[in-house]
């Protein structure tokens, strides 16, 4: 009889622990959804985006995005010197190489809302969708670079992975897996970005589309 009572108590404790974990996880998911909803509040943004593989810098970009829809402009400066500019006010884009002061023009096709270059709302929303569809284990709170974050713990193909989601705007500012680290740093949101940031320098040789 005592043995049965002990088993019953153990089962109740397990039930309470699992139930509490599931409730806490669901509350975290609710807060995560609220954070992702704030992605739409980003009207302009500037930041550095770096990817590291096993501690070594693989690539780094500086990103500027201004406006939405047909008023959207995006500039991505890569660490290899290439600069990409997308200008939806003209439905044109440019691949510019400063070393030879040449640029290749190309048509920017499709709807602006479907455009998913780094820094755009669509890119952030796609990232949020991928995160939500992952095997989320646990959500906690913390700070990174002075920003209030939701810290997400995932079980993936490489084991435990972590995302730091900036609560104010719903974007991932750091992701850690066993082999890769992604970081968005020096972030400025809803600041005035001059139009000349998206213009090619005078004298550039442009190859038409």
Secondary structure, DSSP 8 states (H G I E B T S, - for coil): -HHHHHHHHHHHHHHHHHHHHHHHHHHHHHHHHHHHHGGGG-SEEEEEEEEEETTEEEEEEEEEEE-SGGG-EEEEEETTSEEEEEETTTTEEEEEETTTTEEEEEE--S-GGG---TTSHHHHHHHHHHHHTS-EEEEEEEEETTEEEEEEEEEETTEEEEEEEETTT--EEEEE-SSEEEEEEEEEES----GGGGS--TT-EEE--
